[in-house]
Amino acid sequence: MMTTDITLAAFTLCDNLRFVAFRFWAAVGICLAAAGATAAESAKVLPPICAAADLWLVTLIEEHGEAQDVAPETLAQAFFTVVEARKACNLGQVEAAIKIYEGIRLDAATSHGE
């Protein structure tokens, strides 16, 4: 009879642990879902014109970086200027951001040795 009691106690313990583990992971899932919903509510939508200008300029900076036809300092400054334009877009200052984007020059005049 004693082995039956031990076996029954072991099964009861396992069932209790499964129940506790299930409740724990359910609580973790709820917390993560709530955090995701909160983050989605606070996320701002970037105006399409800002996104297009940003993508175009970052791609251009990368291309010049790979080609090594523009001084690294110029590329770095261009990138930091893109970051400033992003900040303006995120603050809703789209016109100011577009002017910042348009002010970035990466042409032959900024290449090495010229």
Sequence and secondary structure as in RCSB ss.txt:
>XXXX:A:sequence
MMTTDITLAAFTLCDNLRFVAFRFWAAVGICLAAAGATAAESAKVLPPICAAADLWLVTLIEEHGEAQDVAPETL
AQAFFTVVEARKACNLGQVEAAIKIYEGIRLDAATSHGE
>XXXX:A:secstr
 HHHHHHHHHHHHHHHHHHHHHHHHHHHHHHHHHHHHHHHHH     HHHHHHHHHHHHHHHHHHHHT S HHHH
HHHHHHHHHHHHHHHTT HHHHHHHHHT   SGGGSTT 
